[in-house]
């Protein structure tokens, strides 16, 4: 019993370190909160199935605050990869790289989710079920050759990303981790409004205001666990 308790505590500490290290890699501000949609009658609904969103226009990553640590690691990795993709494909002489300008929405989702699966596996987090379910729809119109090219690109992205993350983990483990976590300036509370007839604008509330929200025009109820309207993507 005591050994199981120590093993559980060790896993929790590992996930704490991993989650904190991921936040330090983010080029965007990270907002933890709830996703809210407003219907045509003006009524608000909490979108429990939406887990994360990368907003390029306002340079923020939104995460559902009801996720556990492993889910948070998985979803934050996915959204971080969207924000960092251009940096991984800047070397034109690398044959493993893809031309982002030629990728459609489905291509990028397959690329990012596959890389997320590879990365999480490296750190002992099994996301295969989510990975398989998520990419099934995105790959249904892709040829075997197209899929293999995307999976190869995802493995390249995963390798480059884990280099960054491993370096950050070394730094986290060498600093006063507990103090750093409790005082992290990147994590702020808020919620993301995604609904009908909303204009794309950030509210005038302070980011620390619990009523802080972002309105997105034309974003309907989620088709997948992680909604990313095309007008807010960086391809």
Secondary structure, DSSP 8 states (H G I E B T S, - for coil): -HHHHHHHHHHHHHHHHHHHHHHHH-SSEEEEEEEEEE-TTS-EEE-TT--EEEETTTTEEEEETT--HHHHHHHHHHHHHHHHHHHHT--TT-TT---GGG--HHHHHHHHHHHHHHHHHHTT---HHHHHHHHHHHHTTS-HHHHHHHHHHHHHHHHHHHHHHHHHHHHHHHS-HHHHHHT-SSEEEEEEE--TT--SEE-SS-TTSTT--EE-TT--S-SSSS---GGG---
